[in-house]
Amino acid sequence: MTDAGRPLSGKVALVTGASSGIGEATAVALAQAGAAVAIGARRADRLSALAEKLGGEGARVLTLDLDVTDEASCRDAVARTRAGLGGLDVLVNNAGVMLLGTIVGADVEDWRRMVSTNVLGLMYMTHAAIDGMVEQGSGDVVNISSVAGRTARKGAGVYNASKWAVNAFSESLRQEVTTAGVRISLVEPGAVATELTDHITQPDAKAASQRMYTEMTPLQADDVARAVLYVVSQPAHVAVNEVLVRPTAQER
């Protein structure tokens, strides 16, 4: 019987983009719920600090040098997780970038980065993990999308497109594997206080985004991590396929 305070005891989770923000908070939440956690990102120093924190709390942790835009890196991350931690039960596709800006006058390198990370990276990781989950007859893939995957807005066109792609991919995959006992879920946050706005390259878009965060109390990364934990802690016959979570004051 599962310990009510540690509902993920005996489970293995892999979290991408775990070096900060939602990914870091999710890794902490899953580890505290009893899971062994593989944490993947490109910033090795931050991963080491997180691994030390989690290990000090008694969690089994594996650090992964992971670039989700590299298909081979994704396959290696999944293989190392299964070999090092004994399996893979939960994949949280969190790695992403939010390079907001107008379409007119855009630097298309921003577009490439968003599509490569938000869409292809998520697909590569899922492709690497899904066959094994189908074979074992269980597993959770949780894709961190966004309210931007539901509502298109001026100044966010390509980010919107990337998140709409995530939502469509997730629903199609859900229909494909649900009878195999594998659950596919979306967690769609609104405004979250993370580093994402720091990376916006268009000055006006960056200023507008940061201003929005001062006009309300945004979500914290822990708020989103709790939503992920809720999704993956359900009994096997319960699939929470979508969770939309916004700051109370966010209108759209």
C-alpha positions as CSV (number, residue, x, y, z in Angstrom):
1,M,0.0,0.0,0.0
2,T,1.3,3.5,-0.9
3,D,2.3,5.8,1.9
4,A,-0.3,8.7,1.7
5,G,2.4,11.2,2.3
6,R,4.7,9.7,-0.4
7,P,2.3,8.7,-3.2
8,L,5.2,8.2,-5.7
9,S,7.3,5.8,-3.6
10,G,8.9,3.3,-5.9
11,K,8.3,5.5,-9.0
12,V,11.0,7.0,-11.2
13,A,10.5,10.5,-12.8
14,L,12.5,12.4,-15.4
15,V,12.1,16.2,-15.5
16,T,13.5,18.3,-18.3
17,G,14.5,21.9,-17.8
18,A,15.1,21.1,-14.2
19,S,17.8,23.7,-13.5
20,S,15.4,26.5,-12.6
21,G,11.8,27.6,-12.3
22,I,8.9,25.1,-12.9
23,G,11.3,22.3,-13.7
24,E,13.3,22.7,-10.5
25,A,10.2,23.0,-8.3
26,T,8.6,20.0,-10.0
27,A,11.7,17.9,-9.3
28,V,11.6,18.9,-5.7
29,A,7.8,18.1,-5.4
30,L,8.1,14.7,-7.0
31,A,11.2,13.7,-4.9
32,Q,9.4,14.8,-1.7
33,A,6.4,12.6,-2.8
34,G,8.8,9.6,-2.9
35,A,10.0,9.4,-6.5
36,A,13.5,8.8,-7.6
37,V,14.2,11.7,-9.9
38,A,16.3,12.2,-13.0
39,I,16.9,16.0,-13.6
40,G,17.9,17.1,-17.0
41,A,19.2,20.5,-18.3
42,R,22.2,22.2,-19.9
43,R,23.3,24.2,-16.8
44,A,25.4,21.6,-15.0
45,D,26.2,23.8,-12.0
46,R,22.6,24.3,-11.2
47,L,21.7,20.7,-11.6
48,S,24.5,19.8,-9.2
49,A,23.2,22.1,-6.6
50,L,19.7,20.7,-7.0
51,A,21.0,17.1,-6.8
52,E,22.8,17.9,-3.6
53,K,19.7,19.4,-2.1
54,L,17.5,16.5,-3.0
55,G,20.1,13.9,-2.0
56,G,20.4,15.6,1.3
57,E,16.7,15.0,1.8
58,G,17.1,11.3,1.1
59,A,16.0,11.2,-2.5
60,R,17.6,9.1,-5.2
61,V,18.8,11.5,-7.9
62,L,20.4,11.3,-11.3
63,T,21.7,14.3,-13.1
64,L,21.5,14.4,-16.9
65,D,23.4,16.7,-19.3
66,L,20.4,17.2,-21.6
67,D,19.8,19.4,-24.6
68,V,16.2,18.6,-25.7
69,T,16.8,20.1,-29.2
70,D,19.3,17.2,-29.8
71,E,17.4,13.9,-30.5
72,A,20.4,11.7,-29.5
73,S,20.6,13.6,-26.2
74,C,17.0,12.9,-25.5
75,R,17.3,9.2,-26.2
76,D,20.4,9.0,-24.0
77,A,18.6,10.8,-21.2
78,V,15.8,8.2,-21.2
79,A,18.2,5.3,-21.5
80,R,20.4,6.6,-18.6
81,T,17.4,7.1,-16.4
82,R,16.1,3.6,-17.0
83,A,19.6,2.1,-16.4
84,G,20.5,4.3,-13.4
85,L,17.2,4.5,-11.6
86,G,15.6,1.2,-12.6
87,G,12.8,2.4,-14.9
88,L,10.8,5.4,-16.0
89,D,7.2,6.0,-14.8
90,V,6.8,9.8,-15.1
91,L,8.2,12.1,-17.8
92,V,7.7,15.8,-17.3
93,N,8.4,17.8,-20.5
94,N,9.0,21.2,-19.0
95,A,12.0,22.6,-21.0
96,G,10.9,25.6,-23.0
97,V,11.5,29.2,-24.0
98,M,9.1,32.1,-24.3
99,L,10.6,34.6,-26.8
100,L,7.6,36.9,-27.1
101,G,7.5,39.5,-29.9
102,T,5.8,40.7,-33.0
103,I,5.8,38.6,-36.1
104,V,6.5,41.7,-38.2
105,G,10.2,42.6,-37.8
106,A,11.0,39.4,-35.8
107,D,14.4,37.7,-35.6
108,V,13.5,34.3,-37.0
109,E,16.2,32.7,-34.8
110,D,13.8,33.3,-31.9
111,W,11.3,31.2,-33.9
112,R,13.7,28.4,-34.5
113,R,14.6,28.3,-30.8
114,M,11.0,28.1,-29.7
115,V,10.0,25.5,-32.2
116,S,13.2,23.4,-31.6
117,T,12.8,23.5,-27.8
118,N,9.0,23.8,-27.2
119,V,7.9,21.5,-29.9
120,L,10.6,19.2,-31.3
121,G,12.3,18.8,-27.9
122,L,9.1,17.7,-26.3
123,M,8.4,15.3,-29.1
124,Y,11.9,13.9,-29.0
125,M,11.7,13.2,-25.3
126,T,8.3,11.7,-25.6
127,H,9.3,9.5,-28.5
128,A,12.3,8.2,-26.5
129,A,10.1,7.3,-23.5
130,I,6.7,6.2,-24.9
131,D,7.5,2.8,-26.2
132,G,8.8,1.6,-22.9
133,M,5.7,3.0,-21.1
134,V,3.4,1.2,-23.5
135,E,5.4,-2.0,-23.0
136,Q,5.1,-1.8,-19.2
137,G,1.4,-0.9,-19.4
138,S,1.7,2.3,-17.3
139,G,3.3,5.7,-17.2
140,D,2.6,9.4,-17.2
141,V,3.7,12.0,-19.7
142,V,3.1,15.5,-18.4
143,N,3.6,18.3,-21.0
144,I,4.0,21.8,-19.6
145,S,2.0,23.9,-22.1
146,S,0.6,27.3,-21.4
147,V,-2.6,29.4,-21.5
148,A,-0.9,30.6,-24.7
149,G,-1.8,27.2,-26.1
150,R,-5.5,28.2,-25.8
151,T,-5.6,31.9,-26.6
152,A,-3.7,33.6,-29.4
153,R,-2.5,37.2,-28.7
154,K,-0.8,39.9,-30.6
155,G,2.9,39.9,-29.8
156,A,3.0,36.1,-29.0
157,G,2.2,34.5,-32.4
158,V,5.0,32.0,-32.6
159,Y,5.0,31.2,-28.9
160,N,1.3,30.6,-29.3
161,A,1.9,28.4,-32.3
162,S,4.4,26.3,-30.4
163,K,2.1,25.7,-27.5
164,W,-0.9,25.0,-29.7
165,A,1.3,22.3,-31.3
166,V,2.0,20.9,-27.9
167,N,-1.7,20.7,-27.1
168,A,-2.5,19.0,-30.4
169,F,0.3,16.5,-30.1
170,S,-0.7,15.7,-26.6
171,E,-4.3,15.0,-27.4
172,S,-3.4,12.8,-30.4
173,L,-1.0,10.8,-28.4
174,R,-3.5,10.5,-25.5
175,Q,-6.0,8.8,-27.9
176,E,-3.2,6.6,-29.2
177,V,-1.9,5.1,-25.9
178,T,-4.8,5.5,-23.4
179,T,-6.0,1.9,-23.8
180,A,-2.4,0.8,-23.0
181,G,-2.6,2.3,-19.5
182,V,-0.4,5.3,-20.3
183,R,-1.7,8.8,-19.3
184,I,-0.9,11.9,-21.3
185,S,-1.6,15.2,-19.5
186,L,-1.3,18.9,-20.1
187,V,-0.5,21.5,-17.4
188,E,-1.2,24.9,-18.8
189,P,0.0,27.8,-16.6
190,G,-0.8,31.4,-16.9
191,A,1.8,34.0,-15.8
192,V,4.5,32.4,-13.7
193,A,7.3,34.3,-12.0
194,T,10.3,32.5,-13.6
195,E,13.3,33.5,-15.7
196,L,11.4,33.2,-19.0
197,T,10.8,36.9,-19.5
198,D,14.5,37.6,-19.0
199,H,15.3,35.9,-22.3
200,I,12.9,37.9,-24.5
201,T,14.9,39.6,-27.2
202,Q,12.5,42.3,-28.5
203,P,12.8,45.2,-26.1
204,D,9.1,46.3,-26.3
205,A,7.9,42.8,-25.8
206,K,10.2,42.2,-22.9
207,A,9.1,45.5,-21.2
208,A,5.4,44.7,-21.7
209,S,5.8,41.2,-20.4
210,Q,7.6,42.3,-17.3
211,R,5.1,45.1,-16.7
212,M,2.3,42.6,-16.7
213,Y,4.0,40.7,-13.9
214,T,4.1,43.8,-11.7
215,E,0.3,44.4,-12.2
216,M,-0.8,41.2,-10.6
217,T,0.4,38.5,-8.2
218,P,1.8,35.9,-10.6
219,L,1.9,32.2,-10.0
220,Q,5.1,30.8,-8.4
221,A,6.9,27.8,-9.7
222,D,5.7,25.8,-6.7
223,D,2.1,26.4,-7.7
224,V,2.6,24.7,-11.0
225,A,4.7,21.9,-9.4
226,R,1.7,21.1,-7.2
227,A,-0.5,20.8,-10.2
228,V,2.0,18.3,-11.8
229,L,2.1,16.3,-8.6
230,Y,-1.7,16.2,-8.4
231,V,-1.9,14.8,-12.0
232,V,0.6,12.0,-11.5
233,S,-0.6,11.0,-8.0
234,Q,-4.1,9.9,-9.2
235,P,-5.1,6.2,-9.0
236,A,-4.3,4.3,-12.2
237,H,-7.9,4.4,-13.5
238,V,-8.0,8.3,-13.2
239,A,-6.5,10.4,-15.9
240,V,-6.4,14.2,-15.4
241,N,-5.7,15.2,-19.0
242,E,-5.7,19.0,-18.6
243,V,-5.1,21.4,-15.8
244,L,-5.3,25.1,-16.6
245,V,-4.0,27.3,-13.7
246,R,-3.8,31.0,-13.8
247,P,-3.2,33.8,-11.3
248,T,-6.5,34.9,-9.9
249,A,-6.1,38.3,-11.3
250,Q,-5.1,37.2,-14.9
251,E,-8.0,38.0,-17.3
252,R,-6.8,35.9,-20.2
